Amino acid sequence: MGEPTPLIDFPISAPGIRLLLKDESAQPTGSLRHRHARALFRRAVLDGSVTEGVTVVEATGGNAAVAQAWFAR
């Protein structure tokens, strides 16, 4: 959960330029939304808004919903 996102060298044919891509698929939920959901839940836990047994309801879908469900569990 606290591991940095791996960087991948992407070959390009431009002298003096190095292009690095972040491999978000390495996150447990496989998306960029994992980072955002982690920040939201971390803040809510630290503030005491979310504790064990609290039901979290969020109106979202797609990758954001998957990432938030992962942290909510």
C-alpha positions in Angstrom: 0.0 0.0 0.0 2.8 2.4 0.7 5.1 1.2 -2.1 6.0 3.8 -4.7 4.6 3.4 -8.2 7.3 1.9 -10.5 8.7 4.0 -13.3 9.3 2.5 -16.8 11.7 4.0 -19.3 9.9 4.5 -22.6 12.2 4.6 -25.6 11.9 7.7 -27.7 14.1 8.9 -30.6 14.8 12.4 -29.2 18.4 13.1 -28.2 18.8 14.3 -24.6 15.2 13.4 -23.6 14.2 10.7 -21.2 10.6 9.7 -20.9 9.5 7.9 -17.8 6.0 6.4 -17.4 4.3 5.6 -14.1 3.1 2.0 -14.0 -0.2 2.4 -12.1 -1.2 -1.2 -13.0 1.3 -2.1 -10.2 -1.2 -0.7 -7.6 -3.4 -3.3 -5.9 -6.5 -1.9 -7.7 -4.7 -1.4 -11.0 -5.5 2.2 -11.6 -4.5 5.8 -10.9 -7.6 6.2 -8.7 -5.9 3.9 -6.1 -3.7 6.8 -5.0 -6.7 9.2 -4.6 -8.8 6.7 -2.7 -5.9 6.0 -0.4 -5.5 9.7 0.4 -9.3 10.1 1.0 -9.5 7.1 3.4 -6.3 7.9 5.1 -7.5 11.4 5.9 -10.9 10.2 7.0 -9.3 7.6 9.4 -6.9 10.1 10.8 -9.7 12.6 11.4 -11.8 9.9 13.1 -14.6 10.1 10.5 -14.1 6.5 9.4 -13.6 3.8 12.1 -14.1 0.1 12.1 -17.7 -0.8 11.5 -18.7 2.5 9.8 -20.6 2.2 6.6 -19.1 4.3 3.8 -21.4 5.4 0.9 -19.9 7.1 -2.1 -21.6 8.0 -5.4 -18.9 7.0 -7.9 -18.2 4.3 -10.4 -15.5 2.7 -12.4 -11.9 2.7 -11.2 -12.6 5.1 -8.4 -15.3 2.8 -7.0 -13.0 -0.2 -7.2 -10.2 1.6 -5.4 -12.5 3.0 -2.7 -14.1 -0.4 -2.1 -10.6 -1.8 -1.7 -9.7 0.6 1.0 -13.1 0.5 2.7 -12.8 -3.2 3.2 
